[in-house]
Amino acid sequence: LQRIPAPVIAVIDGGQGAASAIKKYWPATVIQRCLVHAQRVVRRYTTSHPRTDAGKAIYQLARNLTRITTLDEAATWARQLHEYGTFYRGWINQKTFTTDPITQQRHWAWTHPNTRKAYNSLLHLWRNNLLFTYLNPPTELQHRHRIKSTTNSLEGAINAELKLLTRTHRGRAGEHQRKMLEWWLYQKTELPDDPTEIARQSNWGQNQLAKVPALTHNKNQADHQTGRPALYDNAIDTTYTHSIGIQKGHT
């Protein structure tokens, strides 16, 4: 991120690594949390078919996030989240106590941990002003109407293509795969240079190929103390291995 000019707003999917890096290197950048990923966090805790009334209510609040288009609707949603916390506070804070049969020590745990985590995830985003930045962006920002509330355009346009490219050429690994993805991304830049000139500068790929044996040699180190195998071998192991047998019957 140090080599990229700091944007006014950054939309992130919730990964802690991205949030920490932005806070360190882009301290003035305002963060918008992807609303779809916020929904997925809640769904992971409640499932898409929650059984309790509290689970159904918090899941519905999460689903309503992506339908908000105005500040008034955002204020209504925030009020509903507050009312949820007030109405279900006693239920969410219920504890279950158990006694260890050996030590006779008492332990407690939240009775409804998943619903509690789902509620706290939304409450954390709301208290830190991470949900509705797209509705109230900084005044110095141009094209305010183009601010996104999700990372869908990135996931569907760029990441999906990269995943497809990697899956199609899954035989490549290490430096080969990295250069393949790097080249694809470079072709999507606004003004890419002439491919012939780029190939000439990299000695027609020989510079990249020289890195492959070095990287492979470093990784191809068996560790007999931990049992880690080598990345590849040059012969068939002739010693008896109990865990490998001849498969019989239909596959």
QUIVEN-V827671 format. One record per residue. D_LAST is the distance of its C-alpha to the last C-alpha in Angstrom with 2 decimals. Layout:
BEGIN
((D_LAST) (D_LAST))
END
This chain:
BEGIN
((49.79) (52.94) (52.87) (52.58) (55.70) (55.42) (54.85) (56.79) (53.69) (50.09) (47.30) (44.55) (41.34) (42.30) (40.87) (43.25) (43.17) (44.56) (47.16) (48.38) (48.61) (50.55) (52.87) (53.64) (54.02) (54.88) (57.03) (58.84) (55.74) (55.14) (51.59) (49.99) (46.83) (44.20) (44.50) (40.94) (39.68) (42.25) (40.81) (37.28) (38.59) (40.12) (37.08) (34.95) (37.34) (38.09) (34.92) (35.60) (36.56) (38.84) (40.14) (43.48) (46.53) (46.85) (43.27) (43.77) (47.07) (45.91) (42.85) (45.22) (47.50) (44.69) (43.79) (47.47) (47.60) (46.42) (48.97) (52.01) (54.20) (57.64) (59.25) (60.47) (56.95) (55.90) (58.82) (57.84) (54.28) (55.67) (57.99) (55.14) (53.21) (56.36) (56.84) (53.27) (53.90) (57.18) (55.93) (52.78) (54.20) (54.59) (51.13) (49.44) (51.49) (50.60) (49.56) (47.74) (49.12) (47.36) (48.71) (46.96) (47.17) (47.83) (50.16) (51.52) (51.44) (51.08) (48.62) (48.31) (45.83) (46.04) (45.21) (43.78) (42.52) (40.28) (43.03) (45.49) (43.42) (43.04) (46.81) (47.67) (45.51) (47.57) (50.79) (50.27) (49.77) (52.84) (55.09) (54.26) (54.93) (51.49) (50.77) (53.51) (54.62) (53.83) (56.51) (59.17) (58.63) (61.28) (64.40) (64.30) (61.00) (61.15) (59.08) (58.59) (56.87) (53.95) (52.83) (49.25) (48.06) (44.37) (42.25) (40.51) (42.20) (40.83) (37.30) (37.01) (38.97) (38.38) (35.58) (33.22) (33.97) (33.47) (30.07) (29.08) (30.50) (28.66) (25.29) (25.99) (26.97) (24.64) (24.66) (28.26) (29.32) (32.56) (35.70) (34.10) (32.63) (35.87) (38.00) (35.84) (36.31) (39.93) (40.66) (39.22) (41.37) (44.36) (44.16) (44.58) (47.87) (51.11) (52.53) (50.01) (51.57) (51.14) (47.69) (49.42) (51.81) (49.08) (47.16) (50.42) (51.11) (47.76) (48.38) (45.84) (42.96) (43.79) (44.90) (41.53) (39.63) (41.83) (40.55) (36.88) (37.24) (39.45) (37.08) (34.08) (36.22) (37.23) (33.72) (32.34) (33.95) (31.99) (33.55) (33.35) (35.25) (32.84) (29.69) (29.12) (27.29) (28.69) (27.71) (26.60) (27.03) (28.34) (26.77) (23.85) (24.58) (25.30) (26.06) (23.94) (21.88) (20.88) (18.35) (16.20) (14.48) (12.31) (8.66) (8.28) (6.64) (3.82) (0.00))
END
